[in-house]
Amino acid sequence: MKTVLLLVVSNLFMTLAWYGHLKFMPGARWPMFAVILASWGVAFFEYCFQVPANRIGYQTFSATQLKIIQEAISLGVFCLFAAVVLGERLRWNHILSFVLVLGAVWLAFLKPRDTTATPGGGTPPAAEMPVRR
């Protein structure tokens, strides 16, 4: 749970760094380089939460699972940001896309099937093992 909370905070900073400047774009007079530096400054705080989240999370999850979790959180945070800050309306296809990503999270956490197990579970005793000739 600590990993997920750190990833949520990290993604709040990431979304602000990557998309926050769009809110002020129509009347902005800042040169692109200044906007890049400001975004980079905000992104520093993203890393302050992302790196610990990954280090803590890697004790429990695989790197692939961490990435899938991060992407799902990122999309959730972005959808809220786009609606609340940028005033964009979510359409049905955006919601369906998010549901499909949640399906990817579910798939990433499926345990692989053990194809060598016997129907009753476990390994068959040596006497029951087929002999190759």
N, CA and C of each residue as an Amber inpcrd file, in Angstrom:
protein
   399
   0.8290000  -1.1930000   0.0000000   0.0000000   0.0000000   0.0000000
   0.8720000   1.2550000   0.0000000   2.0020000   1.1850000   0.7180000
   2.9160000   2.3280000   0.7550000   3.4270000   2.6460000  -0.6470000
   3.7320000   1.6000000  -1.4040000   4.2070000   1.7730000  -2.7760000
   3.1630000   2.5010000  -3.6210000   1.9230000   2.0840000  -3.5100000
   0.8500000   2.6920000  -4.3080000   0.6760000   4.1660000  -3.9270000
   0.7060000   4.4790000  -2.6470000   0.5680000   5.8750000  -2.2160000
   1.7160000   6.7320000  -2.7430000   2.9320000   6.2100000  -2.6660000
   4.0820000   6.9460000  -3.2030000   3.9500000   7.1450000  -4.7140000
   3.4490000   6.1290000  -5.4050000   3.2610000   6.2470000  -6.8580000
   2.1780000   7.2700000  -7.2030000   1.1410000   7.3490000  -6.3980000
   0.0910000   8.3470000  -6.6390000   0.6650000   9.7520000  -6.5010000
   1.4120000   9.9980000  -5.4100000   2.0140000  11.3230000  -5.2130000
   2.9990000  11.6280000  -6.3370000   3.8040000  10.6470000  -6.7000000
   4.7610000  10.8120000  -7.7940000   4.0460000  11.2080000  -9.0830000
   2.9420000  10.5470000  -9.3760000   2.2090000  10.8270000 -10.6050000
   1.5010000  12.1680000 -10.5730000   1.1410000  12.6470000  -9.4000000
   0.5880000  14.0020000  -9.3060000   1.6310000  15.0160000  -9.7700000
   2.8570000  14.8600000  -9.2870000   3.9410000  15.7600000  -9.7090000
   4.2670000  15.5770000 -11.1930000   4.3050000  14.3280000 -11.6490000
   4.6260000  14.0670000 -13.0510000   3.5960000  14.7230000 -13.9780000
   2.3210000  14.5500000 -13.6560000   1.2650000  15.1190000 -14.4880000
   1.3320000  16.6380000 -14.4880000   1.6010000  17.2120000 -13.3250000
   1.7430000  18.6640000 -13.2450000   2.9330000  19.1400000 -14.0790000
   4.0440000  18.4160000 -13.9930000   5.2430000  18.8010000 -14.7520000
   5.0160000  18.6790000 -16.2630000   4.3620000  17.6190000 -16.6880000
   4.2010000  17.3600000 -18.1100000   3.0670000  18.1550000 -18.7460000
   1.9780000  18.3680000 -17.9860000   0.7770000  18.9620000 -18.5850000
   0.3010000  20.2500000 -17.9280000   0.8570000  20.6070000 -16.7880000
   0.4090000  21.7960000 -16.0740000   0.5350000  23.0730000 -16.8700000
   1.5740000  23.1960000 -17.6550000   1.7950000  24.4100000 -18.4430000
   0.7360000  24.6070000 -19.5250000   0.0330000  23.5480000 -19.9020000
  -0.9970000  23.6720000 -20.9330000  -2.1670000  24.5380000 -20.4710000
  -2.3890000  24.5710000 -19.1700000  -3.4660000  25.3920000 -18.6130000
  -3.2380000  26.8710000 -18.9310000  -1.9800000  27.2830000 -18.9640000
  -1.6510000  28.6980000 -19.1410000  -1.1370000  29.0160000 -20.5420000
  -1.1830000  28.0440000 -21.4310000  -0.5780000  28.1890000 -22.7420000
  -1.1510000  29.3330000 -23.5970000  -2.4710000  29.5330000 -23.6740000
  -2.9750000  30.5630000 -24.5900000  -2.4200000  31.9670000 -24.3160000
  -2.2810000  32.3530000 -23.0640000  -1.7940000  33.6990000 -22.7720000
  -0.3590000  33.7360000 -22.2940000   0.3080000  32.5940000 -22.3470000
   1.6700000  32.5170000 -21.8110000   2.6610000  33.2470000 -22.7050000
   3.5880000  33.9220000 -22.0650000   4.6340000  34.6220000 -22.8110000
   6.0190000  34.0960000 -22.4140000   6.0240000  32.9560000 -21.7240000
   7.2910000  32.3790000 -21.3100000   7.9540000  31.6890000 -22.4940000
   9.2440000  31.8350000 -22.6470000   9.9310000  31.0940000 -23.7140000
   9.9280000  29.5920000 -23.3840000   9.9830000  28.7890000 -24.4200000
   9.9280000  27.3330000 -24.2580000  10.9860000  26.8280000 -23.2780000
  12.1910000  27.3850000 -23.3490000  13.2620000  26.9380000 -22.4580000
  12.8870000  27.1500000 -20.9890000  12.2390000  28.2660000 -20.6680000
  11.8150000  28.5450000 -19.2930000  10.7420000  27.5550000 -18.8430000
   9.8340000  27.2100000 -19.7440000   8.7900000  26.2330000 -19.4250000
   9.4160000  24.8650000 -19.1710000  10.4090000  24.5140000 -19.9780000
  11.1110000  23.2290000 -19.7940000  11.8070000  23.2020000 -18.4370000
  12.4920000  24.2710000 -18.0800000  13.1710000  24.3180000 -16.7830000
  12.1830000  24.2370000 -15.6220000  11.0630000  24.9440000 -15.7360000
  10.0490000  24.8930000 -14.6760000   9.4810000  23.4790000 -14.5490000
   9.2060000  22.8450000 -15.6800000   8.6900000  21.4710000 -15.6530000
   9.7180000  20.5120000 -15.0590000  10.9690000  20.7300000 -15.3880000
  12.0490000  19.8990000 -14.8590000  12.1340000  20.0490000 -13.3410000
  11.9570000  21.2740000 -12.8490000  11.9670000  21.5170000 -11.4030000
  10.8410000  20.7810000 -10.6970000   9.6600000  20.7700000 -11.3030000
   8.5270000  20.0390000 -10.7100000   8.7870000  18.5310000 -10.7850000
   9.3690000  18.0840000 -11.8900000   9.6330000  16.6570000 -12.0790000
  10.6270000  16.1190000 -11.0530000  11.4800000  16.9810000 -10.5220000
  12.4070000  16.5410000  -9.4710000  11.6300000  15.9180000  -8.3140000
  10.4980000  16.5280000  -7.9550000   9.6980000  16.0030000  -6.8430000
   9.0230000  14.6900000  -7.2110000   8.7390000  14.5200000  -8.4970000
   8.2240000  13.2240000  -8.9550000   9.2300000  12.1320000  -8.6080000
  10.4890000  12.3710000  -8.9280000  11.5340000  11.3820000  -8.6680000
  11.7310000  11.1350000  -7.1770000  11.5090000  12.1540000  -6.3620000
  11.6450000  12.0020000  -4.9100000  10.6410000  10.9990000  -4.3520000
   9.5580000  10.7660000  -5.0690000   8.5600000   9.7810000  -4.6460000
   8.6290000   8.5070000  -5.4850000   8.9640000   8.6310000  -6.7610000
   8.9970000   7.4750000  -7.6630000  10.1060000   6.4900000  -7.2900000
  11.2880000   7.0070000  -7.0270000  12.4190000   6.1220000  -6.7280000
  12.1770000   5.3210000  -5.4460000  11.7620000   5.9610000  -4.3470000
  11.4570000   5.1560000  -3.1540000  10.2990000   4.1720000  -3.3860000
   9.2950000   4.5760000  -4.1620000   8.1760000   3.6690000  -4.4490000
   8.6750000   2.4070000  -5.1350000   9.5570000   2.5730000  -6.1130000
  10.0850000   1.4090000  -6.8270000  10.9940000   0.5620000  -5.9420000
  11.7980000   1.1950000  -5.1180000  12.6950000   0.4190000  -4.2500000
  11.9220000  -0.3650000  -3.2030000  10.9040000   0.2710000  -2.6380000
  10.0650000  -0.4210000  -1.6470000   9.2200000  -1.4850000  -2.3430000
   8.6180000  -1.1200000  -3.4570000   7.7320000  -2.0310000  -4.1660000
   8.4240000  -3.2490000  -4.7310000   9.7020000  -3.1120000  -5.0990000
  10.4330000  -4.2320000  -5.7040000  10.6850000  -5.3600000  -4.7120000
  10.4770000  -5.0880000  -3.4390000  10.5940000  -6.1440000  -2.4300000
   9.3870000  -7.0840000  -2.4790000   8.2830000  -6.5960000  -3.0600000
   7.0510000  -7.3680000  -3.1360000   6.6540000  -7.7000000  -4.5700000
   6.8310000  -6.7470000  -5.4790000   6.3890000  -6.8910000  -6.8570000
   7.5800000  -7.0590000  -7.7900000   7.3080000  -7.5990000  -8.9720000
   8.3450000  -7.6320000 -10.0030000   8.4250000  -6.2400000 -10.6330000
   9.4860000  -5.9830000 -11.3750000   9.6300000  -4.6870000 -12.0560000
   8.4900000  -4.4900000 -13.0560000   8.0850000  -5.5490000 -13.7200000
   6.9840000  -5.4590000 -14.6750000   5.6850000  -5.0930000 -13.9720000
   5.4170000  -5.7200000 -12.8430000   4.2170000  -5.3910000 -12.0870000
   4.2450000  -3.9460000 -11.6020000   5.4010000  -3.4820000 -11.1410000
   5.5240000  -2.0840000 -10.7150000   5.2120000  -1.1330000 -11.8640000
   5.7110000  -1.4380000 -13.0400000   5.4710000  -0.5750000 -14.2050000
   3.9970000  -0.5580000 -14.5730000   3.3540000  -1.7110000 -14.5400000
   1.9280000  -1.7920000 -14.8690000   1.1140000  -0.9950000 -13.8420000
   1.4460000  -1.1220000 -12.5620000   0.7680000  -0.3520000 -11.5080000
   0.9510000   1.1370000 -11.7710000   2.1840000   1.5310000 -12.0700000
   2.4890000   2.9450000 -12.3030000   1.6850000   3.4870000 -13.4800000
   1.5720000   2.7210000 -14.5400000   0.8400000   3.1840000 -15.7150000
  -0.6500000   3.3460000 -15.4100000  -1.2110000   2.4050000 -14.6670000
  -2.6290000   2.5100000 -14.3050000  -2.8680000   3.7390000 -13.4300000
  -1.9950000   3.9640000 -12.4560000  -2.1180000   5.1440000 -11.5970000
  -1.9460000   6.4110000 -12.4270000  -0.9750000   6.3990000 -13.3200000
  -0.7210000   7.5550000 -14.1720000  -1.9550000   7.9370000 -14.9860000
  -2.6160000   6.9520000 -15.5650000  -3.8210000   7.2330000 -16.3470000
  -4.9530000   7.7590000 -15.4740000  -5.0910000   7.1820000 -14.2900000
  -6.1250000   7.6590000 -13.3710000  -5.8930000   9.1000000 -12.9530000
  -4.6560000   9.4090000 -12.5730000  -4.3060000  10.7740000 -12.1670000
  -4.4980000  11.7270000 -13.3420000  -4.0590000  11.3130000 -14.5250000
  -4.1960000  12.1830000 -15.6920000  -5.6580000  12.4560000 -16.0210000
  -6.5050000  11.4390000 -15.9600000  -7.9320000  11.6410000 -16.2530000
  -8.5370000  12.6780000 -15.3120000  -8.2120000  12.5840000 -14.0270000
  -8.7010000  13.5790000 -13.0570000  -8.1430000  14.9630000 -13.3700000
  -6.8510000  15.0250000 -13.6750000  -6.1970000  16.2980000 -13.9920000
  -6.8240000  16.9340000 -15.2380000  -7.0160000  16.1280000 -16.2690000
  -7.5820000  16.6410000 -17.5220000  -8.9850000  17.1950000 -17.2930000
  -9.7620000  16.5170000 -16.4650000 -11.1280000  16.9610000 -16.2110000
 -11.1570000  18.1890000 -15.3010000 -10.4200000  18.1430000 -14.1900000
 -10.5010000  19.2100000 -13.1840000  -9.6950000  20.4410000 -13.5860000
  -8.4600000  20.2570000 -14.0090000  -7.5730000  21.3960000 -14.2840000
  -7.7400000  21.9220000 -15.7120000  -7.7520000  21.0160000 -16.6700000
  -7.8160000  21.4410000 -18.0710000  -9.2530000  21.5820000 -18.5850000
 -10.2110000  21.1060000 -17.8080000 -11.6120000  21.2340000 -18.2090000
 -12.0180000  20.3380000 -19.3590000 -11.2890000  19.2650000 -19.5840000
 -11.6360000  18.3380000 -20.6660000 -12.6750000  17.3280000 -20.1840000
 -13.5630000  16.9670000 -21.0810000 -14.5940000  15.9900000 -20.7470000
 -14.1290000  14.5990000 -21.1660000 -14.2510000  13.6220000 -20.2590000
 -13.9090000  12.2470000 -20.6020000 -15.0320000  11.6510000 -21.4350000
 -14.6610000  11.0100000 -22.5230000 -15.6340000  10.3690000 -23.3900000
 -15.6480000   8.8680000 -23.1220000 -16.6010000   8.1830000 -23.7210000
 -16.7530000   6.7570000 -23.4790000 -15.5070000   5.9740000 -23.8730000
 -14.8450000   6.3880000 -24.9580000 -13.6620000   5.6460000 -25.4030000
 -12.4760000   5.8410000 -24.4550000 -12.4130000   6.9890000 -23.7810000
 -11.3720000   7.1930000 -22.7750000 -11.5940000   6.2480000 -21.5960000
 -12.8380000   6.1470000 -21.1740000 -13.1730000   5.2770000 -20.0390000
 -12.9170000   3.8170000 -20.4020000 -13.3060000   3.4090000 -21.5980000
 -13.0580000   2.0380000 -22.0420000 -11.5530000   1.7550000 -22.1000000
 -10.7760000   2.7140000 -22.5700000  -9.3200000   2.5560000 -22.6120000
  -8.7710000   2.3230000 -21.2050000  -9.2800000   3.0670000 -20.2530000
  -8.8240000   2.9090000 -18.8690000  -9.2020000   1.5290000 -18.3290000
 -10.3900000   1.0600000 -18.6410000 -10.8140000  -0.2730000 -18.2080000
  -9.8880000  -1.3410000 -18.7970000  -9.4950000  -1.1760000 -20.0450000
  -8.5830000  -2.1390000 -20.6740000  -7.2120000  -2.1360000 -19.9970000
  -6.7410000  -0.9550000 -19.5740000  -5.4640000  -0.8870000 -18.8450000
  -5.6030000  -1.6030000 -17.4980000  -6.7370000  -1.4310000 -16.8390000
  -6.9570000  -2.1570000 -15.5840000  -6.9590000  -3.6660000 -15.8350000
  -7.4600000  -4.0830000 -16.9910000  -7.3700000  -5.4890000 -17.3670000
  -5.9250000  -5.9380000 -17.5110000  -5.0700000  -5.0670000 -18.0330000
  -3.6390000  -5.3780000 -18.1440000  -3.0150000  -5.5440000 -16.7640000
  -3.4390000  -4.7170000 -15.8160000  -2.9420000  -4.8540000 -14.4360000
  -3.3420000  -6.2240000 -13.8940000  -4.5840000  -6.5970000 -14.0940000
  -5.0550000  -7.9020000 -13.6210000  -4.2300000  -9.0280000 -14.2520000
  -4.0000000  -8.9500000 -15.5710000  -3.2120000  -9.9850000 -16.2510000
  -1.7830000 -10.0550000 -15.7200000  -1.1940000  -8.9050000 -15.4060000
   0.1860000  -8.8840000 -14.9230000   0.3290000  -9.5750000 -13.5680000
  -0.7710000  -9.6550000 -12.8240000  -0.7000000 -10.2460000 -11.4940000
  -1.1930000 -11.6900000 -11.4400000  -1.5740000 -12.2410000 -12.5920000
  -1.9620000 -13.6510000 -12.6230000  -0.7570000 -14.5210000 -12.3140000
  -0.9740000 -15.5290000 -11.5390000   0.0920000 -16.4820000 -11.2400000
   0.1880000 -17.4710000 -12.3930000   1.4020000 -17.8000000 -12.8240000
   1.5280000 -18.7810000 -13.9150000   1.0340000 -20.1480000 -13.4570000
   0.4450000 -20.8900000 -14.3860000  -0.0340000 -22.2340000 -14.0660000
   1.1340000 -23.1950000 -14.0560000   1.1080000 -24.0990000 -13.0910000
   2.1320000 -25.1370000 -13.0190000   1.6600000 -26.3200000 -13.8510000
   2.2320000 -26.4730000 -15.0260000   1.7880000 -27.5330000 -15.9350000
   2.3800000 -28.8930000 -15.5890000   3.2970000 -28.9470000 -14.6280000
   3.8970000 -30.2220000 -14.2650000   3.1810000 -30.8870000 -13.0990000
   2.2490000 -30.2300000 -12.4810000   1.5660000 -30.7780000 -11.3170000
   0.5830000 -31.8730000 -11.7270000   0.3400000 -32.7970000 -10.8230000
  -0.6300000 -33.8600000 -11.0560000  -2.0170000 -33.3370000 -10.7120000
  -3.0780000 -34.0360000 -11.1620000  -4.4330000 -33.5520000 -10.8790000
  -4.7060000 -33.3470000  -9.4000000  -4.1520000 -34.1750000  -8.5310000
  -4.3800000 -34.0350000  -7.0970000  -3.4560000 -33.0260000  -6.4560000
  -2.5250000 -32.4930000  -7.2000000  -1.5570000 -31.5460000  -6.6690000
  -0.2700000 -32.2390000  -6.2800000   0.7960000 -31.5500000  -6.3050000
   2.0910000 -32.1000000  -5.9150000   2.7280000 -32.9240000  -7.0210000
   3.8280000 -33.5490000  -6.6870000   4.5740000 -34.3790000  -7.6290000
   4.2130000 -35.8300000  -7.3780000   4.0030000 -36.6000000  -8.4320000
   3.6380000 -38.0060000  -8.2050000   4.7990000 -38.7670000  -7.5760000
   4.4770000 -39.7580000  -6.7540000   5.5480000 -40.5850000  -6.1750000
   6.3250000 -41.2990000  -7.2730000   7.5300000 -41.6890000  -6.9620000
   8.4130000 -42.3140000  -7.9530000   7.7880000 -43.5530000  -8.5720000
   7.0370000 -44.3500000  -7.7930000   6.4320000 -45.5720000  -8.3100000
   5.3860000 -45.2560000  -9.3860000   4.7590000 -44.1140000  -9.2970000
   3.7150000 -43.7540000 -10.2570000   4.2730000 -42.9980000 -11.4740000
   5.5420000 -42.6590000 -11.4380000   6.1090000 -41.9020000 -12.5470000
   6.3000000 -42.8200000 -13.7500000   5.9120000 -42.3180000 -14.9210000
   6.0920000 -43.1250000 -16.1350000   7.5710000 -43.4050000 -16.4020000
   7.8340000 -44.5770000 -16.8820000   9.2050000 -44.9680000 -17.1950000
   9.3920000 -44.8450000 -18.6960000  10.4670000 -44.1810000 -19.0880000
  10.7700000 -44.0500000 -20.5220000  11.6280000 -45.2240000 -20.9520000
  11.2880000 -45.8100000 -22.0650000  12.0690000 -46.9430000 -22.5850000
  12.5700000 -46.6430000 -23.9550000
